Amino acid sequence: MSLLPLWTSQELQTVFGISLTANWNSYGVSIDSRSIEKGDLFFALSGPNFDGHGYVNAALDSGAAGAVVDRILPDVDPSKLIIVPNVMEALIALGKAARNRVNVPIIAVTGSVGKTGTKEALKAALSRYKKTHASVLSYNNDIGVPLSLARMPYDAQYGIFEMGMNHKGELEELVKLVRPDVAIITTVELAHSEFFQNVEEIADAKAEIFTSMNEGGIAVLNYDNPHYERLAAKATEAGVEKIISFGNNAKADVEILRYFFHDTCSCVIADIMGKVMTYKVGMLGYHWVMNSLAVLATVDVVGADLGLSGLGLAELKPLVGRGRRERIYFDIATEASFLLIDESYNANPASMEAAIKTLGQCESQDINRRIAVLCDMGELGSHADQLHCGLAPILKKAAVDRVFMVGKHMKALADFITKEMSEINVNYFNDNTALERALLHDIRDGDVIMIKGSNSGGMSAIVQSLNQLDINFDKQAVSS
């Protein structure tokens, strides 16, 4: 807990237009009673299937300073309650107040893939220079964005906010709250296509991020993406003052000159708007190279130190479900092991392609087989089977030896590979339990196993099962 309050009682009274019966300060903001930290202000949000008011006592017992509620609660100390007409609107009001009390560069990040990774990389880069606040995890929706704003300290010197969408109009509402100075669109790909007729509509929805930027706003766009010109036109139409492009193209403002992949990192030489820079990204894959270009373009335009930011990128560590790697030792006698690549957080065609390519980039004399464990990509509408079958040539190019698949759309891919690509061993299952049982039985020393799928597929449970195979002995001694 910080020594200084995030929100004083006087500020809370002003924001909510109420009088507190006791003076207390808030040192954090939470909507989850299970993760309360001492001094947090708990918002008792309600939805169709839950009511946060039922968790107020639990939050207070866990150390919350107080709770924002919409009614008096029996058996709860009234001095700990802030009673408002609508709890969600109160959270939005606190987010707006947080945005209004700072005058520092605010950065918004969106895109069909790479939002969270770019946000985390940008945080790592800027934090080496000045105090930086950023959204946690994937808090990028109508609740996560105001919550992330409300958590921004008044003395933050940079603010970074991830924004997601799967319907037209969503980003337009979120950007009104954030009012960014810099807006990054990582890329536009076919994702959430169940809700859009074509990729152009997705591009237009992403371009909503430009609609409420601060005066003199800057857009950072992927020059290699087919929709670059469309996005640039939308930015100009919205009054964006400057457009910075990044990509593997001499016409891009921020350009890849060379890049190399190692076992756990990517090394890059890039031209950052006339400044040639050599740096390392602590993540493996071409998509991370591209993310780093967007990051360093932003670092440069907000006046931060490129050298320090490069050191921050080198220290990047994968998040759970987003490329985290674990060496799993499963036989103490033979020191047999496999490399687990956890990409289980979510999936769309672009992120699935990136994950498979990263699996293919694993190069070592110790590799036995490359194994992909895949489940359905969600929200792809009537093109789902076709898009799943489109993964076949990517798997082949990545030299994947075996594929374990589950899901009705993965069945189409399994049938296609079985018919057209005899060099890939296909294993299709009707449910996760059967897949997991077969996978655990099949693992061999030296395998590299990558797990990927949409959240609804429950792939994280298989990751957990594989991690539980890890035996307890001195891995440092083995590696040395």
RODO-2510 file (C-alpha; in nm, 4 decimals, decimal comma):
residues 480
     n   res          X          Y          Z
     1     m     0,0000     0,0000     0,0000
     2     s     0,1271     0,3474    -0,0891
     3     l     0,2021     0,5870     0,1958
     4     l    -0,0033     0,8517     0,0173
     5     p    -0,3756     0,8015    -0,0426
     6     l    -0,5025     0,7478    -0,3952
     7     w    -0,8235     0,9306    -0,3061
     8     t    -0,8789     1,1453     0,0023
     9     s    -1,2159     1,1566     0,1735
    10     q    -1,2567     1,5177     0,0583
    11     e    -1,1967     1,4177    -0,3047
    12     l    -1,4452     1,1312    -0,2791
    13     q    -1,7095     1,3632    -0,1408
    14     t    -1,6529     1,6052    -0,4290
    15     v    -1,6608     1,3356    -0,6980
    16     f    -1,9756     1,1685    -0,5699
    17     g    -2,1506     1,4816    -0,4429
    18     i    -2,2128     1,3333    -0,0992
    19     s    -2,0994     1,3808     0,2595
    20     l    -1,9120     1,1035     0,4378
    21     t    -2,0087     1,0378     0,7980
    22     a    -1,6432     0,9598     0,8766
    23     n    -1,3116     1,0736     0,7345
    24     w    -1,1139     0,7970     0,5696
    25     n    -0,8926     0,7745     0,2655
    26     s    -0,8693     0,5191    -0,0136
    27     y    -0,5361     0,3722    -0,1199
    28     g    -0,6691     0,1640    -0,4089
    29     v    -0,9847     0,0763    -0,6029
    30     s    -1,1308    -0,2731    -0,6423
    31     i    -1,4365    -0,4484    -0,7808
    32     d    -1,3388    -0,7968    -0,6565
    33     s    -1,3705    -0,8834    -0,2877
    34     r    -1,1313    -1,1780    -0,3393
    35     s    -0,8366    -0,9546    -0,4238
    36     i    -0,8912    -0,6670    -0,1821
    37     e    -0,5818    -0,4941    -0,0523
    38     k    -0,5745    -0,2932     0,2676
    39     g    -0,7198     0,0521     0,2130
    40     d    -0,9045    -0,0263    -0,1118
    41     l    -1,2335     0,1349    -0,2036
    42     f    -1,4680    -0,1471    -0,3056
    43     f    -1,7320    -0,0868    -0,5743
    44     a    -2,0283    -0,3234    -0,5321
    45     l    -2,1079    -0,3649    -0,9007
    46     s    -2,4097    -0,5707    -1,0022
    47     g    -2,4940    -0,7618    -1,3180
    48     p    -2,7471    -1,0109    -1,4541
    49     n    -2,5954    -1,2994    -1,2586
    50     f    -2,4312    -1,1351    -0,9571
    51     d    -2,4711    -0,8578    -0,7008
    52     g    -2,1600    -0,7096    -0,5488
    53     h    -2,3540    -0,5885    -0,2480
    54     g    -2,3448    -0,9434    -0,1169
    55     y    -1,9655    -0,9191    -0,0900
    56     v    -1,9349    -0,5859     0,0913
    57     n    -1,8803    -0,7458     0,4320
    58     a    -1,6155    -0,9758     0,2864
    59     a    -1,4390    -0,6780     0,1298
    60     l    -1,4430    -0,4811     0,4555
    61     d    -1,3241    -0,7832     0,6519
    62     s    -1,0330    -0,8119     0,4074
    63     g    -0,9248    -0,4546     0,4763
    64     a    -1,1252    -0,2350     0,2392
    65     a    -1,1454     0,1238     0,3611
    66     g    -1,5030     0,1530     0,2417
    67     a    -1,7558     0,0483    -0,0193
    68     v    -1,9585     0,2255    -0,2869
    69     v    -2,3140     0,0902    -0,2812
    70     d    -2,6597     0,1899    -0,4009
    71     r    -2,8462     0,1192    -0,0766
    72     i    -2,8133     0,0870     0,2991
    73     l    -2,6965    -0,2588     0,3982
    74     p    -2,7926    -0,4296     0,7235
    75     d    -2,5073    -0,5400     0,9496
    76     v    -2,2622    -0,3084     0,7708
    77     d    -2,1033    -0,0092     0,9430
    78     p    -2,2749     0,2887     0,7713
    79     s    -1,9629     0,5024     0,8164
    80     k    -1,7874     0,2699     0,5702
    81     l    -2,0469     0,3142     0,2941
    82     i    -2,0742     0,5657     0,0112
    83     i    -2,4330     0,5447    -0,1097
    84     v    -2,4863     0,6503    -0,4720
    85     p    -2,7762     0,6133    -0,7181
    86     n    -2,5781     0,3853    -0,9492
    87     v    -2,2520     0,2088    -0,8630
    88     m    -2,1314     0,1694    -1,2225
    89     e    -2,1909     0,5376    -1,2954
    90     a    -1,9997     0,6197    -0,9771
    91     l    -1,7019     0,4168    -1,0987
    92     i    -1,7122     0,6022    -1,4308
    93     a    -1,7269     0,9347    -1,2427
    94     l    -1,4184     0,8412    -1,0409
    95     g    -1,2382     0,7400    -1,3610
    96     k    -1,3226     1,0758    -1,5179
    97     a    -1,1994     1,2557    -1,2083
    98     a    -0,8708     1,0651    -1,2237
    99     r    -0,8247     1,1640    -1,5865
   100     n    -0,9091     1,5288    -1,5137
   101     r    -0,6563     1,5667    -1,2331
   102     v    -0,3492     1,4728    -1,4386
   103     n    -0,1799     1,6618    -1,7187
   104     v     0,0643     1,4029    -1,8480
   105     p     0,0965     1,2000    -2,1706
   106     i    -0,1881     0,9484    -2,1894
   107     i    -0,1544     0,6568    -2,4312
   108     a    -0,4333     0,4291    -2,5573
   109     v    -0,3660     0,0907    -2,7168
   110     t    -0,6027    -0,1155    -2,9298
   111     g    -0,5813    -0,3679    -3,2135
   112     s    -0,7086    -0,7082    -3,3206
   113     v    -0,4088    -0,8751    -3,1601
   114     g    -0,1161    -0,7595    -2,9458
   115     k    -0,3000    -0,5063    -2,7287
   116     t    -0,1994    -0,6462    -2,3923
   117     g     0,1535    -0,7332    -2,5007
   118     t     0,2126    -0,3853    -2,6412
   119     k     0,0665    -0,2248    -2,3309
   120     e     0,2920    -0,4330    -2,1062
   121     a     0,5974    -0,3610    -2,3229
   122     l     0,5202     0,0101    -2,3202
   123     k     0,4843     0,0027    -1,9427
   124     a     0,8189    -0,1765    -1,9092
   125     a     0,9829     0,0782    -2,1395
   126     l     0,8433     0,3954    -1,9838
   127     s     0,8757     0,2750    -1,6238
   128     r     1,2534     0,2807    -1,6636
   129     y     1,2236     0,6561    -1,7189
   130     k     0,9382     0,7900    -1,5056
   131     k     0,6475     0,6757    -1,2895
   132     t     0,4063     0,4963    -1,5217
   133     h     0,0525     0,3760    -1,4611
   134     a    -0,1049     0,1114    -1,6857
   135     s    -0,4122    -0,1097    -1,7053
   136     v    -0,3588    -0,4463    -1,5413
   137     l    -0,4194    -0,7786    -1,7170
   138     s    -0,6743    -0,7224    -1,9960
   139     y    -0,8888    -0,4608    -1,8236
   140     n    -0,9962    -0,3107    -2,1541
   141     n    -1,3777    -0,3022    -2,1565
   142     d    -1,6568    -0,0800    -2,0235
   143     i    -1,5701    -0,1795    -1,6661
   144     g    -1,1956    -0,2314    -1,6962
   145     v    -1,1195     0,1076    -1,8521
   146     p    -1,2910     0,3282    -1,5898
   147     l    -1,1499     0,1018    -1,3173
   148     s    -0,7979     0,1436    -1,4582
   149     l    -0,8479     0,5195    -1,4781
   150     a    -0,9745     0,5352    -1,1195
   151     r    -0,6565     0,3577    -1,0066
   152     m    -0,4247     0,6121    -1,1735
   153     p    -0,2221     0,7990    -0,9085
   154     y    -0,2316     1,1770    -0,9212
   155     d     0,1500     1,1830    -0,9507
   156     a     0,1735     0,9406    -1,2450
   157     q     0,3909     1,0806    -1,5228
   158     y     0,2605     0,8499    -1,7968
   159     g    -0,0717     0,6673    -1,8306
   160     i    -0,1287     0,3660    -2,0571
   161     f    -0,4738     0,2214    -2,1197
   162     e    -0,5689    -0,0852    -2,3218
   163     m    -0,9005    -0,0729    -2,5076
   164     g    -1,0879    -0,3676    -2,6529
   165     m    -1,4029    -0,4023    -2,8571
   166     n    -1,6156    -0,6571    -3,0368
   167     h    -1,8998    -0,4303    -3,1484
   168     k    -1,9241    -0,1018    -3,3323
   169     g    -1,9404     0,1993    -3,0994
   170     e    -1,7625     0,0435    -2,8004
   171     l    -1,4289     0,2187    -2,8476
   172     e    -1,6008     0,5502    -2,9087
   173     e    -1,7419     0,5413    -2,5551
   174     l    -1,4167     0,4257    -2,3944
   175     v    -1,2008     0,6879    -2,5628
   176     k    -1,4284     0,9620    -2,4271
   177     l    -1,3113     0,8616    -2,0801
   178     v    -0,9408     0,8235    -2,1586
   179     r    -0,8939     1,1204    -2,3969
   180     p    -0,5508     0,9996    -2,5101
   181     d    -0,2636     1,2039    -2,6470
   182     v    -0,1265     0,9018    -2,8350
   183     a    -0,3338     0,6211    -2,9866
   184     i    -0,1719     0,2942    -3,1002
   185     i    -0,3455     0,0448    -3,3289
   186     t    -0,1249    -0,2648    -3,3323
   187     t    -0,2941    -0,4274    -3,6323
   188     v    -0,6351    -0,4996    -3,7825
   189     e    -0,7219    -0,8620    -3,8515
   190     l    -1,0283    -1,0817    -3,8794
   191     a    -1,1381    -1,1100    -3,5151
   192     h    -1,4909    -1,0946    -3,3675
   193     s    -1,6083    -1,1414    -3,7269
   194     e    -1,9351    -1,2808    -3,5942
   195     f    -2,0280    -0,9166    -3,5257
   196     f    -1,8861    -0,7573    -3,8422
   197     q    -1,9522    -0,8157    -4,2112
   198     n    -1,5881    -0,7713    -4,3161
   199     v    -1,2427    -0,6637    -4,1993
   200     e    -1,3032    -0,3090    -4,3221
   201     e    -1,5811    -0,2730    -4,0659
   202     i    -1,3412    -0,3955    -3,7985
   203     a    -1,0872    -0,1330    -3,9095
   204     d    -1,3501     0,1393    -3,8858
   205     a    -1,4460     0,0229    -3,5373
   206     k    -1,0794     0,0312    -3,4279
   207     a    -1,0510     0,3821    -3,5741
   208     e    -1,3044     0,5013    -3,3166
   209     i    -1,0018     0,5376    -3,0885
   210     f    -0,9255     0,8640    -3,2711
   211     t    -1,2618     1,0249    -3,2030
   212     s    -1,1936     1,1870    -2,8633
   213     m    -0,8197     1,2433    -2,8597
   214     n    -0,6671     1,5481    -2,7004
   215     e    -0,5780     1,8363    -2,9275
   216     g    -0,2520     1,7637    -3,1074
   217     g    -0,3086     1,3901    -3,0865
   218     i    -0,0693     1,1385    -3,2415
   219     a    -0,1635     0,8081    -3,4071
   220     v     0,0859     0,5191    -3,4210
   221     l    -0,0127     0,2767    -3,6987
   222     n     0,1133    -0,0484    -3,8497
   223     y     0,2347     0,0363    -4,2007
   224     d     0,2487    -0,3320    -4,2990
   225     n    -0,1200    -0,3849    -4,2297
   226     p    -0,3426    -0,3756    -4,5417
   227     h    -0,5720    -0,1268    -4,3690
   228     y    -0,3043     0,1310    -4,2905
   229     e    -0,4312     0,3870    -4,5436
   230     r    -0,7891     0,3440    -4,4231
   231     l    -0,6862     0,3977    -4,0602
   232     a    -0,4650     0,6944    -4,1490
   233     a    -0,7560     0,8585    -4,3337
   234     k    -0,9840     0,8028    -4,0351
   235     a    -0,7232     0,9550    -3,8047
   236     t    -0,6876     1,2614    -4,0227
   237     e    -1,0650     1,2955    -4,0480
   238     a    -1,0883     1,2878    -3,6672
   239     g    -0,8365     1,5718    -3,6363
   240     v    -0,5282     1,3730    -3,5372
   241     e    -0,2306     1,6056    -3,5826
   242     k     0,0444     1,3528    -3,6574
   243     i     0,0579     0,9956    -3,7889
   244     i     0,3621     0,7775    -3,7212
   245     s     0,3965     0,4487    -3,9086
   246     f     0,5949     0,1425    -3,8063
   247     g     0,6784    -0,1736    -3,9989
   248     n     0,9184    -0,3803    -4,2055
   249     n     0,9175    -0,1298    -4,4881
   250     a     1,1549     0,1506    -4,5857
   251     k     0,8567     0,3871    -4,6133
   252     a     0,7676     0,3413    -4,2442
   253     d     0,8729     0,6118    -3,9988
   254     v     0,9929     0,3405    -3,7606
   255     e     1,1510     0,0585    -3,9601
   256     i     1,2947    -0,2841    -3,8883
   257     l     1,6457    -0,3013    -4,0319
   258     r     1,7367    -0,6497    -3,9083
   259     y     1,6099    -0,8963    -3,6521
   260     f     1,7271    -1,2257    -3,5047
   261     f     1,5575    -1,4873    -3,2889
   262     h     1,7185    -1,6698    -2,9994
   263     d     1,5693    -1,9305    -2,7656
   264     t     1,3971    -1,6803    -2,5355
   265     c     1,4302    -1,3380    -2,6940
   266     s     1,4298    -1,1335    -3,0132
   267     c     1,7170    -0,9038    -3,1117
   268     v     1,6339    -0,6038    -3,3278
   269     i     1,8094    -0,3278    -3,5178
   270     a     1,5623    -0,0545    -3,6057
   271     d     1,5483     0,2981    -3,7401
   272     i     1,3413     0,5000    -3,4916
   273     m     1,2599     0,8100    -3,6963
   274     g     1,6213     0,8630    -3,7936
   275     k     1,7823     0,7128    -3,4836
   276     v     1,9341     0,3676    -3,5431
   277     m     1,8934     0,1528    -3,2328
   278     t     1,9980    -0,2003    -3,1410
   279     y     1,7987    -0,3617    -2,8618
   280     k     1,6640    -0,6882    -2,7251
   281     v     1,3019    -0,7848    -2,6548
   282     g     1,2649    -1,0436    -2,3807
   283     m     1,0064    -1,2292    -2,5893
   284     l     1,0389    -1,4514    -2,8941
   285     g     0,8532    -1,3925    -3,2196
   286     y     0,8100    -1,1603    -3,5152
   287     h     0,4915    -1,0161    -3,3642
   288     w     0,6966    -0,9037    -3,0632
   289     v     0,9423    -0,7343    -3,2962
   290     m     0,6512    -0,5425    -3,4489
   291     n     0,5072    -0,4593    -3,1060
   292     s     0,8441    -0,3181    -3,0025
   293     l     0,8427    -0,0780    -3,2976
   294     a     0,5091     0,0672    -3,1862
   295     v     0,6437     0,0963    -2,8325
   296     l     0,9629     0,2787    -2,9289
   297     a     0,7761     0,5090    -3,1676
   298     t     0,5545     0,6089    -2,8741
   299     v     0,8494     0,6412    -2,6359
   300     d     1,0116     0,8834    -2,8776
   301     v     0,7063     1,1028    -2,9345
   302     v     0,6314     1,1408    -2,5612
   303     g     0,9878     1,2520    -2,4967
   304     a     1,1083     0,9524    -2,2956
   305     d     1,4580     0,8047    -2,3089
   306     l     1,5027     0,5476    -2,5869
   307     g     1,8072     0,3877    -2,4276
   308     l     1,6392     0,3289    -2,0942
   309     s     1,3287     0,2062    -2,2734
   310     g     1,5376    -0,0492    -2,4619
   311     l     1,6581    -0,1857    -2,1286
   312     g     1,2954    -0,2159    -2,0192
   313     l     1,2077    -0,4173    -2,3294
   314     a     1,4966    -0,6551    -2,2607
   315     e     1,3499    -0,7296    -1,9180
   316     l     1,0038    -0,8227    -2,0487
   317     k     0,8638    -1,1487    -1,9141
   318     p     0,5680    -1,3369    -2,0671
   319     l     0,2308    -1,3139    -1,8952
   320     v     0,0362    -1,6260    -1,8051
   321     g    -0,1455    -1,7491    -2,1146
   322     r     0,0437    -1,5124    -2,3433
   323     g     0,3629    -1,6900    -2,4375
   324     r     0,4950    -1,7891    -2,0960
   325     r     0,7532    -2,0675    -2,1239
   326     e     0,8261    -2,3330    -1,8656
   327     r     1,0756    -2,6168    -1,8803
   328     i     0,8877    -2,9120    -1,7279
   329     y     1,1002    -3,1958    -1,5883
   330     f     0,8907    -3,5106    -1,5590
   331     d     1,1428    -3,7884    -1,4914
   332     i     1,3991    -3,7439    -1,2150
   333     a     1,5990    -4,0505    -1,3146
   334     t     1,6597    -3,9485    -1,6769
   335     e     1,6145    -3,5724    -1,6338
   336     a     1,3614    -3,5913    -1,9189
   337     s     1,1804    -3,2654    -1,9881
   338     f     0,9663    -3,0757    -2,2341
   339     l     0,9212    -2,7053    -2,3072
   340     l     0,5683    -2,5754    -2,2458
   341     i     0,4587    -2,2598    -2,4293
   342     d     0,1397    -2,1262    -2,2731
   343     e    -0,0660    -1,9262    -2,5270
   344     s    -0,3960    -2,0330    -2,3724
   345     y    -0,5414    -1,6910    -2,2902
   346     n    -0,7367    -1,6327    -2,6111
   347     a    -0,7250    -1,6826    -2,9871
   348     n    -0,8193    -1,5332    -3,3209
   349     p    -0,6702    -1,6110    -3,6641
   350     a    -0,3912    -1,3541    -3,6282
   351     s    -0,2830    -1,4523    -3,2776
   352     m    -0,3110    -1,8226    -3,3653
   353     e    -0,0820    -1,7707    -3,6646
   354     a     0,1681    -1,5803    -3,4494
   355     a     0,1701    -1,8543    -3,1849
   356     i     0,2237    -2,1309    -3,4412
   357     k     0,5055    -1,9350    -3,6068
   358     t     0,6703    -1,8884    -3,2673
   359     l     0,6506    -2,2644    -3,2122
   360     g     0,8253    -2,3079    -3,5455
   361     q     1,0982    -2,0650    -3,4429
   362     c     1,2053    -2,2884    -3,1525
   363     e     1,5400    -2,4123    -3,2735
   364     s     1,7593    -2,6359    -3,0635
   365     q     1,9467    -2,9614    -3,1002
   366     d     1,7493    -3,0893    -2,8037
   367     i     1,4083    -3,0568    -2,9706
   368     n     1,2305    -3,3858    -3,0322
   369     r     0,8884    -3,2855    -3,1691
   370     r     0,6914    -2,9654    -3,2113
   371     i     0,3405    -3,0244    -3,0781
   372     a     0,0467    -2,7835    -3,1125
   373     v    -0,2538    -2,8264    -2,8830
   374     l    -0,5415    -2,6261    -3,0273
   375     c    -0,9079    -2,5560    -2,9582
   376     d    -1,1645    -2,3470    -3,1425
   377     m    -1,1229    -1,9773    -3,2112
   378     g    -1,4449    -1,8014    -3,1093
   379     e    -1,6656    -1,5339    -3,2645
   380     l    -1,5764    -1,6066    -3,6281
   381     g    -1,9295    -1,6439    -3,7577
   382     s    -2,0096    -1,8275    -4,0792
   383     h    -1,6444    -1,8322    -4,1918
   384     a    -1,5257    -2,0263    -3,8866
   385     d    -1,4523    -2,3587    -4,0578
   386     q    -1,2721    -2,1890    -4,3458
   387     l    -1,0584    -1,9798    -4,1097
   388     h    -0,9664    -2,2838    -3,9038
   389     c    -0,8645    -2,4754    -4,2175
   390     g    -0,6485    -2,1768    -4,3083
   391     l    -0,4166    -2,2752    -4,0220
   392     a    -0,3030    -2,5886    -4,2078
   393     p    -0,0314    -2,4304    -4,4245
   394     i     0,0923    -2,2318    -4,1236
   395     l     0,1312    -2,5524    -3,9237
   396     k     0,3146    -2,7119    -4,2141
   397     k     0,5523    -2,4187    -4,2611
   398     a     0,6286    -2,4169    -3,8878
   399     a     0,7304    -2,7849    -3,9141
   400     v     0,4781    -2,8895    -3,6500
   401     d     0,4984    -3,2662    -3,6024
   402     r     0,1814    -3,3391    -3,4082
   403     v    -0,1453    -3,1536    -3,3498
   404     f    -0,3931    -3,2289    -3,0720
   405     m    -0,7296    -3,0648    -3,1401
   406     v    -1,0713    -3,0246    -2,9816
   407     g    -1,3789    -2,8284    -3,0887
   408     k    -1,6315    -2,8433    -3,3707
   409     h    -1,4385    -2,6008    -3,5942
   410     m    -1,1047    -2,7683    -3,5247
   411     k    -1,2703    -3,0844    -3,6596
   412     a    -1,2746    -2,9176    -4,0016
   413     l    -0,9018    -2,8485    -3,9698
   414     a    -0,8325    -3,2034    -3,8525
   415     d    -1,0163    -3,3502    -4,1514
   416     f    -0,8356    -3,1176    -4,3922
   417     i    -0,4879    -3,2005    -4,2601
   418     t    -0,5631    -3,5738    -4,2555
   419     k    -0,6626    -3,5565    -4,6213
   420     e    -0,3992    -3,3138    -4,7520
   421     m    -0,0908    -3,3248    -4,5227
   422     s     0,0290    -3,6696    -4,4267
   423     e     0,3481    -3,5301    -4,2709
   424     i     0,1497    -3,3841    -3,9765
   425     n     0,0183    -3,6338    -3,7225
   426     v    -0,3397    -3,5349    -3,6335
   427     n    -0,5171    -3,6243    -3,3107
   428     y    -0,8765    -3,5006    -3,2788
   429     f    -1,0888    -3,5406    -2,9631
   430     n    -1,4489    -3,4751    -2,8723
   431     d    -1,3684    -3,3211    -2,5355
   432     n    -1,0824    -3,1740    -2,3334
   433     t    -1,0638    -3,4702    -2,0959
   434     a    -0,9872    -3,7152    -2,3737
   435     l    -0,7371    -3,4762    -2,5306
   436     e    -0,5565    -3,4216    -2,2018
   437     r    -0,5363    -3,7938    -2,1296
   438     a    -0,3864    -3,8666    -2,4714
   439     l    -0,1450    -3,5746    -2,4547
   440     l    -0,0125    -3,6728    -2,1112
   441     h     0,0440    -4,0268    -2,2371
   442     d     0,2222    -3,9081    -2,5525
   443     i     0,4786    -3,6621    -2,4094
   444     r     0,8433    -3,7457    -2,4798
   445     d     1,1748    -3,5991    -2,3723
   446     g     1,2657    -3,2943    -2,5825
   447     d     0,9129    -3,2102    -2,6975
   448     v     0,8007    -2,8490    -2,7365
   449     i     0,4284    -2,8158    -2,6621
   450     m     0,2354    -2,4989    -2,7485
   451     i    -0,1232    -2,4607    -2,6225
   452     k    -0,3596    -2,2121    -2,7842
   453     g    -0,7340    -2,1459    -2,8005
   454     s    -1,0145    -1,9094    -2,7093
   455     n    -1,0988    -1,8647    -2,3427
   456     s    -1,4201    -2,0609    -2,3840
   457     g    -1,2154    -2,3690    -2,4791
   458     g    -1,0694    -2,4134    -2,1321
   459     m    -0,7117    -2,4710    -2,2483
   460     s    -0,5725    -2,3167    -1,9286
   461     a    -0,6790    -2,6308    -1,7402
   462     i    -0,4580    -2,8418    -1,9680
   463     v    -0,1691    -2,6022    -1,9053
   464     q    -0,2231    -2,6508    -1,5339
   465     s    -0,2183    -3,0291    -1,5717
   466     l     0,1083    -3,0152    -1,7646
   467     n     0,2643    -2,7891    -1,5033
   468     q     0,1700    -3,0420    -1,2367
   469     l     0,3970    -3,2967    -1,4059
   470     d     0,6958    -3,0893    -1,2985
   471     i     0,9060    -3,2771    -1,0447
   472     n     1,0850    -3,1025    -0,7623
   473     f     1,4587    -3,1052    -0,8101
   474     d     1,7405    -2,8587    -0,8692
   475     k     1,6827    -2,7320    -1,2232
   476     q     1,9710    -2,4860    -1,1878
   477     a     2,2065    -2,7727    -1,1330
   478     v     2,0706    -2,9483    -1,4418
   479     s     2,0983    -2,6399    -1,6621
   480     s     2,4555    -2,5769    -1,5517
***
